[in-house]
Amino acid sequence: MAVSHVFSNTVANATGTVTIWNGATTSSVFATNLVRPGDWNSAHNQLMTISGNTAGSSTMSGTNIVFGGTNGISLSASSAAGAATMWIRGWPHVSFYQNMDIVQTDTQSIAAGSTSVAVMFAIAAPISASFIRIPCSFSTLSTNKGTSAASLSASANFGFTFNAVVYSLGTGGSSESLFSVASGSAGATFLNSISVAANGSQMSITQQMTFPVQGGSTTFSTQYSLSSAKMNFTNTWLSANFSGLRFLDIPFDNSLSPGQYWLVFGHSTSTATNSTGMIFATDNRATYRWHYAQSHPDLYFGIAGSSNLTSGWHMGAGSFSTAGGGTTSAFPLSAISSSDSLHKCVFQLVRLG
């Protein structure tokens, strides 16, 4: 953009020196030091500063400043008598994405534990998400334990840490490597606590589950008392609230531009207890079992001229050797290995609020 004069002066510019009369005396000056007719036809130099969500230089200068559109932004302009208009159009951020449109009836499952699961996906429009939603299966356990001592007061917990990291392929010499661009994690903890009276049979039990839901965290709890020679930890309330088919929501407050990505998902576990009388932290709890996925033909291909057919083929699915899925370090694409039936895991990117 530049400002120029509508009127074009055709009078020739003076050269050399000119004589100026100031009303009393005369003086000679170089013509180039004066405003000459042709100077009225020159465009004015412009300076512009941009701010906010910027990239590259924040200032522009010159006799003609050019605006350009990229990454889904389009510009258009029109001119009319006495007015000119420029429109800036961009793709609005969507608030929902699912990597698979149809889950067939032969859907299989894959567990994320000792290894992480990986799935390739592509988005056509920019998305802003507050959590990653993964359809999972959960089960519950219950247990009875003999009281190890009277007047016991103890607690134990079993914890999950779920990790989801999004990667994109590098370019040039790094085009066979994946680099993290966004990540999210969530913790889930199941707590058992008990207080046993001095007679060894009167006890009060509290159970509590803290779990990620829709980008936040929610706590569920129950308390009951009983008279028994054994510590009876029931899973009745767990079965009603956590067993079977459940959504796992991992906080993911990120935006992604259109492009091709990989999602690596995994989890790790931990236990803690404050008493040797509570060594059963892993016995009574709700537990993640598997992540729903669609299976593909269990076929392996090789490069022509090679007898190696064990490397598999990229169906956008596989397993990653790092347990827990929490790494954000770059790694080669070859670190994702083919899994049985080439399971392609299902997930959603969701924005609420």
Backbone torsions as a table, in degrees:
resi	resn	phi	psi	omega
1	MET	NA	134.9	176.0
2	ALA	-147.1	158.8	178.4
3	VAL	-106.0	126.1	177.3
4	SER	-131.6	164.1	-178.5
5	HIS	-86.2	139.1	177.4
6	VAL	-68.3	-41.4	-178.3
7	PHE	-75.9	133.4	177.6
8	SER	-110.7	114.7	-178.3
9	ASN	-85.1	123.3	-176.7
10	THR	-96.9	-1.0	178.6
11	VAL	-67.1	135.5	-177.6
12	ALA	-70.1	146.5	177.3
13	ASN	-74.3	140.3	174.4
14	ALA	-70.3	152.2	178.1
15	THR	-125.9	170.6	178.7
16	GLY	68.7	-138.4	178.9
17	THR	-110.0	152.4	177.5
18	VAL	-128.9	154.4	179.8
19	THR	-100.6	131.7	-178.1
20	ILE	-115.9	130.5	175.9
21	TRP	-103.0	120.9	-178.5
22	ASN	-101.3	15.7	179.5
23	GLY	100.3	-16.7	-179.6
24	ALA	-134.9	-41.2	-178.8
25	THR	-135.8	170.1	175.5
26	THR	-115.2	154.6	176.2
27	SER	-146.9	155.3	179.8
28	SER	-107.8	133.3	177.8
29	VAL	-135.2	157.9	175.4
30	PHE	-70.2	138.9	-178.7
31	ALA	-61.8	-30.1	-178.4
32	THR	-70.4	-12.6	177.4
33	ASN	-90.0	2.4	-178.7
34	LEU	-112.3	159.5	172.0
35	VAL	-77.4	117.1	-176.4
36	ARG	-106.9	165.2	-176.0
37	PRO	-53.3	-41.3	-177.9
38	GLY	-67.2	-23.5	179.8
39	ASP	-63.8	-26.0	179.1
40	TRP	-70.0	-14.5	-179.5
41	ASN	-92.7	-5.5	-176.4
42	SER	-76.7	147.5	173.5
43	ALA	-78.8	149.9	177.8
44	HIS	-84.2	138.7	172.4
45	ASN	-65.4	141.2	-177.9
46	GLN	-119.2	151.0	174.2
47	LEU	-131.8	129.3	-178.8
48	MET	-133.5	141.0	177.6
49	THR	-120.8	133.0	176.8
50	ILE	-111.5	153.2	-179.1
51	SER	-143.7	179.0	-179.8
52	GLY	89.9	-134.2	-178.5
53	ASN	-82.8	84.9	-173.4
54	THR	-113.2	164.2	174.8
55	ALA	-142.5	141.3	-178.7
56	GLY	77.9	-150.1	-178.4
57	SER	-69.8	144.6	178.5
58	SER	-98.8	-3.3	178.4
59	THR	-124.8	150.3	177.9
60	MET	-135.9	143.5	176.8
61	SER	-149.2	160.0	179.3
62	GLY	144.7	-177.5	179.4
63	THR	-88.8	-11.3	178.1
64	ASN	-148.8	103.7	-179.6
65	ILE	-91.0	125.0	-173.8
66	VAL	-108.0	131.9	174.2
67	PHE	-98.6	136.1	178.9
68	GLY	-131.2	150.4	179.1
69	GLY	-105.5	144.9	178.7
70	THR	-154.4	165.4	177.8
71	ASN	50.9	49.4	176.5
72	GLY	87.4	-1.9	177.6
73	ILE	-95.0	127.4	177.9
74	SER	-118.8	144.2	179.2
75	LEU	-118.8	144.5	174.1
76	SER	-144.4	150.2	-176.7
77	ALA	-140.5	156.2	175.0
78	SER	-145.8	154.6	178.8
79	SER	-130.0	146.1	178.0
80	ALA	-144.3	173.5	-178.3
81	ALA	-59.2	116.3	175.4
82	GLY	80.6	-0.2	-177.6
83	ALA	-153.1	150.3	174.3
84	ALA	-137.8	142.1	-175.4
85	THR	-130.0	140.1	173.6
86	MET	-124.5	133.6	177.6
87	TRP	-109.7	137.9	175.3
88	ILE	-115.9	117.8	-177.9
89	ARG	-120.0	133.2	178.0
90	GLY	-134.0	165.3	176.2
91	TRP	-76.1	129.3	175.0
92	PRO	-71.3	147.5	176.4
93	HIS	-70.0	129.9	175.1
94	VAL	-85.4	162.0	-175.5
95	SER	-118.3	10.1	178.7
96	PHE	-151.6	138.4	175.6
97	TYR	-149.2	139.3	173.4
98	GLN	-129.7	130.8	-172.4
99	ASN	-75.6	-13.6	177.8
100	MET	-134.3	127.0	-178.3
101	ASP	-74.2	-37.3	-175.5
102	ILE	-131.1	129.5	172.1
103	VAL	-102.6	113.1	-174.9
104	GLN	-72.6	165.6	-177.2
105	THR	-68.9	-15.7	179.6
106	ASP	-92.3	24.0	-179.7
107	THR	-55.4	133.2	178.4
108	GLN	-108.1	-174.3	-179.0
109	SER	-134.3	156.6	177.6
110	ILE	-142.9	135.4	-178.2
111	ALA	-94.3	140.5	174.8
112	ALA	-106.4	113.3	-177.4
113	GLY	-156.8	-91.3	178.9
114	SER	-63.4	-27.5	171.0
115	THR	-127.8	166.2	177.1
116	SER	-101.8	157.4	176.8
117	VAL	-99.4	149.3	-178.4
118	ALA	-131.8	143.6	179.4
119	VAL	-146.9	135.8	177.7
120	MET	-88.8	142.8	177.0
121	PHE	-149.8	160.7	179.7
122	ALA	-134.5	138.0	177.1
123	ILE	-117.8	138.9	-175.8
124	ALA	-95.3	-14.9	-179.6
125	ALA	-135.6	150.8	178.8
126	PRO	-61.5	142.4	-177.4
127	ILE	-131.3	142.6	173.6
128	SER	-118.5	121.0	-173.5
129	ALA	-125.8	148.6	175.8
130	SER	-105.5	-17.3	174.2
131	PHE	-159.6	158.1	172.7
132	ILE	-100.3	127.0	-179.0
133	ARG	-106.8	126.3	-177.6
134	ILE	-124.2	122.6	176.9
135	PRO	-75.1	124.6	-174.3
136	CYS	-132.3	173.5	171.8
137	SER	-119.3	133.2	179.3
138	PHE	-122.5	150.9	175.4
139	SER	-130.9	165.3	-179.5
140	THR	-128.4	153.2	-179.4
141	LEU	-127.8	149.6	174.4
142	SER	-130.4	165.0	-176.7
143	THR	-158.5	154.8	170.1
144	ASN	-120.5	133.4	179.2
145	LYS	-130.3	138.6	174.8
146	GLY	-68.9	141.0	178.8
147	THR	-67.8	130.0	-177.7
148	SER	-88.3	-16.7	-179.6
149	ALA	-163.7	152.4	175.3
150	ALA	-78.0	161.2	178.3
151	SER	53.4	48.0	-178.5
152	LEU	-90.7	136.7	172.9
153	SER	-134.6	110.2	-172.0
154	ALA	-152.3	166.1	177.7
155	SER	-150.4	156.7	176.8
156	ALA	-151.1	149.4	178.1
157	ASN	-137.7	157.1	175.6
158	PHE	-123.1	125.5	-174.8
159	GLY	-119.5	143.5	171.1
160	PHE	-111.3	145.9	165.6
161	THR	-125.1	113.9	-180.0
162	PHE	-97.5	132.5	-178.9
163	ASN	-124.8	139.4	175.0
164	ALA	-134.9	120.9	-178.9
165	VAL	-123.9	131.3	179.2
166	VAL	-102.0	131.9	-179.0
167	TYR	-121.9	158.0	170.8
168	SER	-131.2	155.9	179.4
169	LEU	-72.2	144.4	175.0
170	GLY	-76.0	-175.6	-179.6
171	THR	-124.1	165.1	176.9
172	GLY	59.1	-126.6	-179.6
173	GLY	-68.3	-12.4	179.7
174	SER	-106.3	18.4	-174.7
175	SER	-70.4	-9.6	176.2
176	GLU	-106.4	18.2	179.8
177	SER	-123.2	152.0	179.2
178	LEU	-108.2	137.5	-179.1
179	PHE	-125.7	133.7	-177.3
180	SER	-70.2	139.4	178.6
181	VAL	-120.4	-20.5	-179.9
182	ALA	-164.6	156.3	179.9
183	SER	-155.4	161.8	176.4
184	GLY	-150.8	155.1	179.0
185	SER	-147.4	158.8	-180.0
186	ALA	-149.3	144.4	176.9
187	GLY	-110.6	143.9	174.8
188	ALA	-132.6	131.6	-176.6
189	THR	-133.4	131.1	173.3
190	PHE	-108.9	127.2	-175.5
191	LEU	-116.1	129.2	169.4
192	ASN	-110.3	128.4	173.1
193	SER	-136.6	149.4	-175.2
194	ILE	-146.3	146.5	173.8
195	SER	-128.4	119.4	-178.0
196	VAL	-109.3	130.3	-179.3
197	ALA	-72.1	171.2	-175.2
198	ALA	-62.6	-26.5	-179.3
199	ASN	-77.4	-6.4	174.8
200	GLY	80.5	0.3	-177.8
201	SER	-125.8	-19.4	177.3
202	GLN	-92.2	122.1	-175.4
203	MET	-143.1	153.5	176.4
204	SER	-123.1	128.7	-175.3
205	ILE	-119.3	134.8	174.4
206	THR	-123.1	132.7	176.3
207	GLN	-125.3	139.9	-175.2
208	GLN	-143.3	136.9	178.5
209	MET	-125.6	120.8	173.7
210	THR	-106.5	126.6	-167.1
211	PHE	-146.1	143.6	179.1
212	PRO	-74.6	134.7	178.9
213	VAL	-141.3	121.8	173.9
214	GLN	49.9	46.3	176.2
215	GLY	85.9	-7.2	177.9
216	GLY	-120.7	-159.1	-179.3
217	SER	-133.9	138.4	-178.8
218	THR	-129.1	143.2	179.6
219	THR	-116.1	129.5	175.9
220	PHE	-115.8	144.5	-179.9
221	SER	-151.6	160.3	175.3
222	THR	-147.7	156.2	179.4
223	GLN	-142.4	137.4	177.3
224	TYR	-150.5	157.0	179.3
225	SER	-118.6	152.6	179.1
226	LEU	-156.6	160.8	175.4
227	SER	-115.1	110.0	-173.8
228	SER	-159.3	155.2	175.4
229	ALA	-81.2	-9.8	179.8
230	LYS	-123.5	152.7	174.8
231	MET	-81.0	107.5	-175.1
232	ASN	-99.3	100.0	177.8
233	PHE	-96.3	108.6	-176.2
234	THR	-89.4	159.4	176.5
235	ASN	-115.1	18.7	-175.9
236	THR	-57.5	-51.2	-178.3
237	TRP	-71.5	-28.7	176.2
238	LEU	-65.6	-44.5	-178.6
239	SER	-60.8	-36.7	-178.2
240	ALA	-72.4	-28.2	-171.9
241	ASN	-112.0	-19.3	-172.3
242	PHE	-132.7	-11.7	-176.0
243	SER	-85.2	161.5	176.3
244	GLY	83.0	-150.1	-176.0
245	LEU	-81.1	120.6	-176.6
246	ARG	-138.5	152.5	171.8
247	PHE	-86.3	133.7	170.4
248	LEU	-102.9	116.5	-177.7
249	ASP	-106.3	113.8	179.9
250	ILE	-102.8	120.5	178.6
251	PRO	-52.9	134.1	-176.4
252	PHE	-152.6	77.0	-176.4
253	ASP	-85.9	78.3	-175.1
254	ASN	-144.4	163.1	172.7
255	SER	-120.8	142.6	178.9
256	LEU	-124.7	136.8	175.7
257	SER	-82.2	161.2	176.2
258	PRO	-55.9	138.8	-179.5
259	GLY	159.9	-173.3	-178.6
260	GLN	-107.0	135.6	-174.4
261	TYR	-139.0	169.9	169.7
262	TRP	-125.3	138.6	172.8
263	LEU	-109.8	127.2	174.9
264	VAL	-113.2	124.4	-175.4
265	PHE	-125.7	136.4	177.0
266	GLY	-162.3	178.9	178.3
267	HIS	-150.1	157.5	174.0
268	SER	-127.1	163.2	-178.0
269	THR	-128.0	160.1	177.4
270	SER	-151.5	156.3	176.7
271	THR	-132.8	155.2	177.3
272	ALA	-153.8	147.0	177.6
273	THR	-148.4	150.8	179.2
274	ASN	-107.5	10.4	-177.9
275	SER	-158.5	144.3	175.3
276	THR	-67.2	-15.5	176.4
277	GLY	-77.5	-4.8	-179.6
278	MET	-122.7	64.7	-179.0
279	ILE	-91.8	9.3	-173.9
280	PHE	-108.3	37.7	-178.2
281	ALA	-58.7	-31.3	-175.8
282	THR	-91.8	-3.9	-173.7
283	ASP	-82.5	-46.3	-175.7
284	ASN	-112.0	107.2	-175.2
285	ARG	-172.1	171.2	167.2
286	ALA	-97.5	139.9	-174.4
287	THR	-136.5	141.9	173.4
288	TYR	-70.0	134.2	-179.6
289	ARG	-109.0	-57.5	-179.8
290	TRP	-157.6	168.2	-178.8
291	HIS	-112.2	127.8	-175.7
292	TYR	-70.0	141.5	-175.8
293	ALA	-151.5	158.4	177.1
294	GLN	-100.5	133.1	-178.3
295	SER	-85.8	156.3	177.2
296	HIS	-129.5	165.9	178.8
297	PRO	-55.1	133.9	-178.1
298	ASP	-83.2	71.7	-175.8
299	LEU	-115.7	151.7	179.3
300	TYR	-129.9	137.3	-177.5
301	PHE	-121.3	156.2	176.7
302	GLY	-129.1	161.1	176.9
303	ILE	-73.3	139.1	179.7
304	ALA	-56.3	133.8	-178.7
305	GLY	93.3	0.3	179.3
306	SER	-123.5	140.9	178.2
307	SER	-85.7	-2.2	-177.4
308	ASN	-83.0	112.0	178.4
309	LEU	-116.4	18.3	-173.5
310	THR	-99.2	-1.6	-176.7
311	SER	-80.0	-10.2	179.3
312	GLY	77.7	-177.4	177.7
313	TRP	-132.9	150.3	-173.9
314	HIS	-77.6	103.1	173.9
315	MET	-102.5	14.3	-178.1
316	GLY	75.5	25.9	-178.4
317	ALA	-153.2	152.3	177.9
318	GLY	171.0	-165.0	178.8
319	SER	-126.0	151.0	-178.6
320	PHE	-117.1	133.6	-168.1
321	SER	-67.9	-19.8	-179.1
322	THR	-78.2	120.1	178.5
323	ALA	-70.4	147.2	175.8
324	GLY	88.6	-24.1	176.0
325	GLY	66.2	17.8	-172.9
326	GLY	-91.0	-7.9	-175.9
327	THR	-71.6	141.4	173.2
328	THR	-114.1	11.0	178.8
329	SER	-74.6	151.5	176.3
330	ALA	-68.5	148.8	177.0
331	PHE	-151.9	156.9	-178.8
332	PRO	-71.5	150.6	178.7
333	LEU	-60.1	-27.7	-179.8
334	SER	-67.2	-13.2	178.0
335	ALA	-72.7	-14.9	174.6
336	ILE	-89.8	115.4	-176.2
337	SER	-104.8	154.5	179.0
338	SER	-67.1	139.4	177.4
339	SER	-107.3	164.5	178.3
340	ASP	-57.2	134.6	-179.6
341	SER	62.4	8.3	175.9
342	LEU	47.3	54.8	-178.0
343	HIS	-60.7	132.8	174.6
344	LYS	-110.4	109.5	-173.4
345	CYS	-73.1	147.1	-179.2
346	VAL	-96.6	138.4	174.5
347	PHE	-156.2	165.6	177.3
348	GLN	-131.2	148.0	167.7
349	LEU	-106.9	125.9	-171.1
350	VAL	-133.6	139.7	172.2
351	ARG	-117.6	124.2	174.5
352	LEU	-117.4	137.3	178.5
353	GLY	82.6	NA	NA
